[in-house]
Amino acid sequence: MKAIEIHGLRFGEGLPKLCVPLTGQGIPALLSELQQVSALPADLYEWRMDCFFGDPVETLPAVMAGVGGKPVLCTMRTKDEGGQARLSPEEYEQRLTKLIQAGDFAMIDIELACGEERVSRLARLAKEKGMGVVVSKHDFE
């Protein structure tokens, strides 16, 4: 496996990376969660957008301040992929596009289930913004 570096974090060499998910449903819960996990030896954080019910773009500066400079992976899981978001492929693309354009994420996770053309558009936009891209597919059968 070839090692890659994203925002100063090297994947594919050394110890496995510790990723702490952030699942707070609103701003107070999310900020409280950040305080609780800040003492953990996390290498990066995963902000689960499908769990958050506020405006993530407005909340992004507070989250970035709370992670202390560590990379953040942006993930939005739809119901079909084991998450809570009930979105059509079009709505999924619109939301991820808005999050990518807001910037600040080290990486973005894109569901393969949204369609290859959407994955390509979203991945291209994310790479233009300097983000790493993770394309995921989950089988729950």
N, C-alpha and C positions, 0 to 999 in steps of 0.2 A: 504494500500500500504506500502510495506517495504521500508524504507529509505536506500539509498546507497550513498557511498562517492567515488568520483572520483577526484583525484588531489586536495583534500582539500575542494571540493564543495559538499555539501550534497543535494541530490535530494530526494524529497518525504517528506520533512518537512520544516517548515518555509515558508517564502514568495516564490512566484514563482520566478524562475531564469530568469534573463534578458540575452538574447543571441543576439549579434549583428553580422549580416552577413557581410562578407568581400567578395566583388564581383569585385574588381579591375581586369581589363583584362591584365595588364602588371605590371612589377615591379614598375615603377614610380606611376602609378595609385593606386596600392595596398598600397604603402608606404604613399602616400598622404591620402588615405582613413583611414589608421591606425592613422595618426596624427589627423584627423578630429574627429574620434570616441573615441579617448583616454580620452576625458573629460566626456564621457557618463558613467553612473553608471552600466556598463556591468558586469555581473558575469562571462561570458565566451564569446568566439567568435566562429563563424562558418566560416571556410574558404571554400568557394564554388569553388572547383577545376574545375568545369565545366565552370566557367566564366573566368578562368585564362589561358592565352595563352603562358606563359613562362614555364621554368623548375621549378616546385614547390620545388624540392629537393634542388636546388641551392638557392632558395629564402627563404627557411625555416628558416635559422638563422636570417635573417633580420625581418621576421614576428614575430618570437618568441621574439626577442628583443623589437619589437614594441607593443606587447600585455602586457608588463609589468608583466610577471609571471602568468597571468590569463590563465585558460585552453582553449585549442583550439579543436573544433570539426572539423574533416575533412569530407567534404561531396562532392561527385561527382554525380550529377543528370544527368541521361541520358534523351534523348528526351522522351522515354516511361514513365518516372517518373517526367516529368515537367521541366526538365533541358535543358542544351544546348549541352551536350556531345553526339556525335553520335558514339557510340562504340558498337562493338559486345560483347557478354558476355565474350568471351576470352580476348578481349582488356581491358574490364572493370576490370577483375580480375588481369591482368598484371599491370595495372596502380595502382590499390589499393595496390597490393603486394609491389610495389616499394615505395609507400608512407608510408605504414606500416613499412617497413624495415628501412626507413629513421628515423623513431621514432619521438619523441617530441610531438606527438599529445596526448591529454588526452583521446579523444574518436574518434572513426571512425564510420561513418554511412555506412551501407552496404545495398544495394537494394535487397530485396527479389526476384525481377524479374530476377536477374542474375542466379538464380537456387540454389536449396537447398544445393547441394554439394559444389558449389563455396562459398556460404554463410558460410558453416561449415569450409572450409579451411581458408577463410579470417578471420573469427571470432577466430579460434584457433591461427592463427599467431598473430593477434592483442592482444589477451590475453597474449600470450607468451611475448610480448613486453610491457605488463603492461597497455594496453589501454582498456578503456571501449568500449563496442560495442553496437551500436544502429542498429537494423534491421528495415528497413522501407518499407512500401508498400503504394503507392498512387493510388487512383482511380479517374480518371478524366472524367469518363463517365457521 
